[in-house]
Amino acid sequence: MPAPLGLKLYNLGNRREGPAKSSERPARPLGRLVWLHAPNSAQTSPMLALARRLVEEDGVSVVLTCPVSLPARDGVILQPPPEDTPVDVRTFLDHWRPELAVFAEGELRPVALHESGDRKIPLILANGRSPAFLRERDSWYPGLMRSALGRFSNVYAVDEASARAFRKAGAALTGVAVTGRMEEECAVLPCLEAERSALAKLLAARPVWFAAGLPEAEEAAVLHAHRVALQQSHRLLLIMLPENADRPEPLADQLEEVEGWSVARRANDEEPDAGVEIFIVDDPAEYGLWYRLSPISFLGGSLNGRGPTRSPMEAAALGSAIVHGPRTDPYGPMFSRLGAARATRAVASPGGLADALGDLLSPDRAARLAQAAWAVASDGAEVTDRVLNRIRTIMDGDG
């Protein structure tokens, strides 16, 4: 199909001679493959939630392009997005050969969209907010936005205002639908039920709180909060899982020998019996167990660290009330949603942490917080279902 004038002008503004920009690309896996694109950190979580379901439920390989660094996910190939130039886009598509592509939010990459369309690759836009070109390429090109939006078979907008923006910009009226936003990534962390049941029986009605992924710099604040809370609830148990894998043993020694705490160590097969004040655990694979057993969880790294070491949605999905500090990156958008729903307790200092813990030792207050967080964690699942079903319909050749 001949390129529209706007696309020709767009390409002239970012002309590059020679080979495509180099980036390390693993070999393409065999079988079916879908390309998902998240233009920013706020959209990586819903795209990861969609990717996980495609991998686990449909056996489809997923390439997720996004501008931020993310931890590896099983079955998901993480890649930087190609530069929006003909040579880079063609090299990217030649390598991955996606069967379908889903773009999030509304960032338009005209070269990628037109090249995908010319190759008969179906395109869907999900979590749509407003259409816009790449920030560094944002300008007016005659007819380009309309032709780019015309490449999408479906535009799923988060609200009516967003839907109007897409229709006004040129998206097909019949292809735009108001669906709401997709769910965040919050896969329910596993645990051994026999282990959970045994520990729950041992702890009985004992109050418990969990310091998750705790950096050394925040240990003093957590211990201060625990010491203050023990005056209110003398049977309170603190479960600590340090961020650093080498920290549990020296931390336990320090707490016992220097500070006089009664400590049990999971690495030594010790139990958190009635006389234990602090239980040191060390296996990241057991986060699901501790969230299930702890009505209250403090997310380490959020008080004076580099940001939480774990996603807040993990605790939210398992019914643990969340306490966190002011540093929320890289999960800022998730914390914003939780905060808007009054589903977390934010603190700014060690004293604030102690106050929040004391307040949440009231079971009804912790339960209200946890219930609100669970509602946020589960919100949007039906929208993700709709997008996923549309992907399946197209890939099955029925739409």
N, C-alpha and C positions, 0 to 999 in steps of 0.2 A: 504494500500500500504506500503511495507517495507520502512523504513526510509533509505535514502542514507547515505553513510559513512560520508560525510561532516556534515550532520545534527546530527549524533550521536556524532561526535567530538565537534560540536558546543554546544550541550546540556551538554556534560561532562565538558565543560569549565564554565558552570554556573549552577552547580548542586544545587538543593535545596530539602531538605527533608521536609515533613509535608505539612500543608494546604497552599493554595494559599495566596498571600499577600492580606491582608484585605483592602477593600476600600468600601465606602458607595455606594451602588447601589440601586436606587429606583426600584420599581416593574416595570417589563417590560410592556409597554402598549399593549393593544390588537391590533391585526391586523398586517399589513405588517411593516417591520422595515429594514432600511439600516444602515450599519456601515460605517462612513467616518472617515478617519485618517489623521490628519495634523501633520507632524513631528516637526514643528517649527512655530514660530510666523508669518513668511512670508507666510505660507500656510493656516493659519486659515481663512483669509478673503475670498479667493476663495472657500474654503470648506464650509464656512458659506453661501456664495451666492448660492452654489449648494443645501445646506441643506434647505435654505428658499424656494427655488422653489419646492423641493420635498414635503415639508410640505404643502405649499399653493396651489400648482397646482395638486398634486397627492394624498394628504391626507395620505402620508407615514410618519411614525415616523422615526426619525433620532437619532442615537447615534453618537456623534462626540467626538473622542478621540484626545487630544492634550496635550502637556506638559506645557502649559501656562494657567493662570487663565483668564476666559472670563466672561463678563456679561451674564446673562441668556437671552435666545432667546426662543420665543414661539415655542413650538413643537419640540425643539432640546434639547436632553439630553446630557449634557456636562460631560465627564468622563475622568479621567487620563487613558492613555493606559495601558494595562496589561503588566506585565513583560514578556519578551519573553522566557518563560519557559513552558514546557508542562502543569504543574499543573495550572499555572496562566491563560494561554490561554484557556485551556479547561473549567475552571471555568467561564471565561468571556463569551465564546461562548455558554456554557450551559445556562447561565442566559439570554443573549440577543437574541439568536437564530436569527441572521441576515439572511435576504434572499439574500443579496448581500453586497459586501464591495468594497469601493473605497479608495485606498491609494494615497497620493499626493507626488510628487517630485521625489521619488526614494529610500527613506529609506526602506531597506528590513528587515523584521522581519521573519526570516525563519520558526520559530516554528508556528507563527500565520498563515503564508501563507500555510504551509503544512497541518496544522490541518484544516484550512478552506477548502483547496482543497479536503482533505479526506472526509469532510462532504458535498461535492458538493456545496459549497457556491461560486458562481461566483465572480471573482476578476478582478478589473479594476485599472490601474495606470494612473492617470491624472496629468497634469502640470509637466510631466516628465522632469527632468534635467540630472540626472546621477544616476546609481544604486550604492548603498553603504549599508553595514551593519550598525547596530547601532554603534555609535562612540565607546562605551565602549566594543563592541564585534567585532570590526573591525580587522579581521585577514584573513588568507587564509585557507579555508576548501575545500577539494577536491570535485569539482562538485557542491558545495552548491549554488553559485550564479546562475548558469545556471538552477538548479532545482527549485530554488525559483522564478526566473523570468518566468519559464515555467508554473507557476500556474496562471499567468495573461492571460486572454483572449484578452485583449486590453491594449496597452501602448500608451498613447497620449503624444507625446513629444513636448516641446515648440519650438524647432528648429531642423535643420538637424544635427547639431553637437551632440545634445542630443540623437536624434534617433540613430545615429551611435554608441554612447556609449552603448545604450541598446542592439542593435543588436550584437555588439562585445561581450557583457557580456553574451549573451545566450538567449535573448528574441526571441520568434518566429518571423521570418522575416515578415510573413503576418499579425502579430498582432500589429506591430509598425507603427504608423502614425504620421506625423508632422502636428500639428494642431495650434500651437501658444499657448499662455497662456490663462487661464480662466479669467473671469471678477472678479473684486474685489467685496466684499460685499458693496453695496451702494443703498439699498432700498430707493426709493424716499419718503422722509418724507411727511406726509399728512398735510393738513390745510383746514380750512373751506373757500371755495371760496368766500362766501358772506363777510366774515371778511376781506379777502385779498383785495377784490375789494373796500370795503369801506375805508380801510386804504390807499390803493394806491390813491384813489381819494382825500383823505384828504392831503396826502403828495405831490400830484401833481408832479411837476418836481423838488421837493426839494431833494438835495443830502443827502444820508443816508449811514451810516456804522454801523456795528453790532459787538459788542464784545461778543463772544459766550462762555459760560461756564467760566466766568472770575473769577479767584481766587482773594482774597483780596490783595495779594502781588503784583498783576499787575495792580491794579486800578490806581495808580499814573501814570504809564507809559501811559495808555490809555487816561487818562484825559489830560496829557501833550500833547499827539498827537492831541487830539481834540481841545485843546486851540490854538495850532499852526495852525492847519488846518482852524480854524474859521477866521483867518486873511486873508486867501485866498478865503474862501467860507463862508460868514457870515450867510447863512441859513442852514448850515450843521447840521444834526440831528444825535446824537449818541444813538443807542439802546444798552442797557446793560442788559445782563442776567447773574447774578452772579452764580458762581459754588455752593456756599453754600445757601441752601434754606432759612436760617435764615438771610441772609445778605441784601436782597432788602430794607427792611424798615429802618434799621440804616444807610445804604448807602445813601438812598434818603434824610434822615434828615441831614446827614453830608454835602451832596452836596448843599442843599438849605441853611441851617442855618449857616454853617461855611465857605463854599467856594463861596457862592453867585450864584450858577448856577440856571437856570430856569429849573425845573424838573417836569415831569409828571409821575404818577405811574399807571401802568395798573391794579394793585391790587385794586386801588380805583376807577376804571372805568374812569380814566382821559384820555384825548386824547392828542396826540402829535401835538398840533396846532402850528400855525406859530411862536409863541413866545417861544416855548419849545426848549431847547438846548439838553437836555438829557431825554430819555424815559426809565424808569426802568421797566423791565418785569421780570416775575418770574416763568412762567410755562414751564417746560421742554417739555411738549407735544406740544408746539408751535414753536419749532425750525424751522419746515418747513415753517411756516408763515414768520418768520423774515429773513430766507435765501432768500425767494422769494422777499421780499421787499427791501433787502439791496444789492446793487451792489458790496459792499466790506464787507468782514467778517474777523475779527481777531480772531484766534483760541486761546482762553484763556488757560493758563497753559503751553504754549510753549515758553514763553519768559524767565521766571525765576521760573516757577512752576515745577511740576513733569512730565510734558508732557501734550499734549492736552487732554481736557476732552471730546472731541467729535472727531469722525472720519472726516478727511478732505473730504472724498468722499460724505458726506452728503451735504456740501456746493457746491462741484463740480457738483453734479447731479442736483442742482437747480440753477445753473448759477450765483453764487456769487463768485467774485474774492477773492482768499484766501491769507491772510497775516499771517505769523507765525514766531515764534522765533526758536532758535536752538535746543530746546528739543522736540523731535518728538516721542519718545516711548510713548505708545505701537504701534504706527502707522508708525514706521520707514520705512518699505518697501513701504507703500503707498506714503509717502512723497518723497522717492527716485524716484519713477516712475513719480510723479508729477513734481519734480525738473528736471528730465532728459528731460521732455517735456516743460520746461520753463512755467509751469502752475501754479506756486505759486510765491509769493514774500517773500523771507526769510529775516529776520532782526535779528540783534544781540543785540540791545539796545533800550531804550526808544527813543533816538534821531533817530535811524534807523526806528522805527515804525512811527514817525512823518513824516520823509522824504517819506516813502513808501505810507502813506496815502495821502500826498499832491500830489504825482505823480499820484496815481490812481484816484484822483478826476477828472482827465481827462477821460471822458466816454469811449473814444476809447481805452485807455490803459487798463482800467478795463475790457472792453468787450473782448479784445484779451486774457487776462489772463483767464477769465472765460470760453471762448470758448475752450482754450487749456485744461483746467481742465475737462470740460465736455467730451472732446474727450477721455481723459484717463479714466474717470469714466465709460464710455460706452464701452471701448475697451474690447474685449474678450467675449462679450455676445454670439457670434455665436459659440465659442468654448464650453462654458458652455451648450449651446443648444445641441451640438453634444454629449457631455458626458451624458447629461440628456436623450436624445433620445436613446442612447445605453443602459442606465439603464432600460428604459421603455421596450425596445425590449426584453432584457433578462428576466425581471420580468414577461413579458407577455408570456414567453415561446417560443418566435420566434427566439431566437438567442443564 
